[in-house]
Amino acid sequence: MLTSLGITVSDIMADGERASAGQRIICAHGNAAALHQGWKAVQNVLEWSCGVSGYLESMLSQLRQRYPDGQIACTRKAIPGTRSLATQAILAAGGIIHRGGCAETVLLFANHRRFLTNPNDWTNAVARLRSHAPEKKDRRRSGYAR
């Protein structure tokens, strides 16, 4: 954001690196007009992104006390215009992204039944999906394919 205003940015902390209270996380140099134009927007983005990372890191810490190999997968749903920031914040905290896009998996939900020729024939519906998207894996869980 700042470089688009002609501001030189230096001393940027690495993604996932923990900042101490009072520690500089970014340094910017440029003319006063550009700095005044960009500083508050950058502050808001950093606060929001660090909040997402911090909250996820806290949840992961609690999870791993009981399940050391546990993971938290976050959905791709985000506030409009923030998906890239949310994804980066999640990954920086150690989370993973569940279904980064619709192209990754094929889903068949109960509310799709009304569009099937035979709404109770899940076996045929799944077989048709498999034949049209053979590269997708079948990850049905008990209770989902009723």
C-alpha positions in Angstrom: 0.0 0.0 0.0 2.7 2.4 0.9 5.0 1.7 -2.1 2.0 2.6 -4.3 2.2 6.1 -2.8 5.9 6.4 -3.6 7.0 5.6 0.0 10.1 3.5 0.7 9.4 0.7 3.1 12.1 -1.0 5.2 12.6 -3.0 8.3 9.6 -5.2 7.7 9.2 -8.1 10.1 8.9 -11.5 8.4 5.4 -13.2 8.2 4.8 -15.3 11.3 7.5 -13.6 13.3 6.3 -12.6 16.8 6.6 -8.9 17.7 7.4 -7.7 21.2 5.6 -4.8 22.8 7.0 -1.5 21.4 9.0 -3.3 18.7 9.1 -1.6 15.3 7.4 -3.9 12.7 7.7 -1.6 9.7 9.6 1.6 8.8 8.5 3.9 6.0 10.2 7.0 4.4 8.7 9.4 2.0 7.2 12.9 1.7 4.8 14.0 4.3 1.7 14.1 2.1 2.1 10.5 1.0 2.9 9.4 4.6 -0.3 11.1 5.9 -2.3 9.6 3.1 -1.2 6.0 3.8 -0.3 5.6 7.4 -3.8 5.1 8.9 -4.9 2.6 6.3 -1.7 0.6 6.8 -2.2 0.7 10.6 -5.8 -0.6 10.2 -4.7 -3.4 7.9 -1.9 -4.4 10.3 -4.2 -4.3 13.3 -6.8 -6.4 11.6 -4.3 -8.9 10.2 -2.4 -9.2 13.4 -5.7 -9.7 15.2 -6.6 -12.6 12.9 -3.1 -14.2 13.4 -3.1 -13.7 17.1 -6.5 -15.2 17.6 -5.7 -18.2 15.5 -2.4 -18.7 17.2 -4.2 -18.7 20.6 -6.7 -21.3 19.3 -3.9 -23.4 17.9 -2.0 -23.2 21.3 -5.1 -24.5 23.1 -5.8 -27.2 20.5 -2.2 -28.5 20.6 -2.3 -28.8 24.4 -4.7 -31.7 23.9 -3.9 -32.7 20.3 -0.2 -31.9 19.5 -0.6 -32.7 15.8 -4.0 -30.9 15.5 -4.6 -28.3 12.8 -7.1 -25.6 12.3 -8.4 -25.2 8.8 -10.0 -21.9 8.0 -12.7 -21.3 5.4 -12.1 -19.1 2.4 -15.0 -16.9 3.5 -13.8 -13.5 4.4 -15.0 -9.9 4.6 -15.3 -8.6 1.0 -11.9 -7.4 -0.2 -9.9 -9.0 2.6 -9.5 -12.6 1.4 -5.8 -12.2 0.5 -5.0 -10.5 3.8 -7.0 -13.1 5.8 -5.3 -16.0 4.0 -1.8 -14.5 4.7 -2.8 -13.9 8.4 -4.0 -17.5 8.8 -0.9 -19.0 7.2 1.4 -16.7 9.2 -0.2 -18.0 12.4 0.2 -21.7 11.4 -3.3 -22.4 10.2 -4.3 -24.0 6.9 -6.8 -23.1 4.3 -9.8 -25.4 3.8 -10.9 -25.3 0.1 -9.1 -22.3 -1.2 -11.6 -22.2 -4.0 -14.6 -24.0 -5.5 -12.3 -25.7 -8.1 -10.5 -27.7 -5.3 -13.4 -30.0 -4.5 -16.9 -31.0 -5.6 -19.5 -30.9 -2.9 -22.9 -32.6 -2.9 -25.2 -31.3 -0.1 -28.6 -32.4 1.0 -30.2 -29.3 -0.4 -28.9 -30.3 -3.9 -31.4 -33.2 -3.8 -34.2 -31.2 -5.4 -32.2 -30.9 -8.6 -31.7 -34.6 -9.0 -33.9 -36.8 -11.1 -34.2 -39.2 -8.2 -33.7 -37.1 -5.0 -33.0 -40.2 -2.9 -30.4 -41.8 -5.2 -27.2 -40.5 -3.7 -25.2 -43.4 -5.1 -26.0 -42.4 -8.7 -25.4 -38.8 -7.9 -21.9 -39.5 -6.5 -21.1 -41.9 -9.3 -22.0 -39.2 -11.9 -19.8 -36.6 -10.0 -16.9 -39.1 -10.0 -17.2 -39.7 -13.7 -17.2 -36.0 -14.5 -14.4 -35.1 -12.1 -12.2 -38.1 -11.7 -9.3 -36.1 -10.3 -11.3 -35.2 -7.1 -11.1 -37.5 -4.1 -14.2 -38.9 -2.4 -14.0 -37.7 1.2 -17.5 -38.7 2.5 -17.8 -38.9 6.2 -20.4 -40.9 8.0 -23.6 -39.0 8.3 -22.9 -36.8 5.3 -24.1 -39.2 2.5 -27.5 -40.0 3.9 
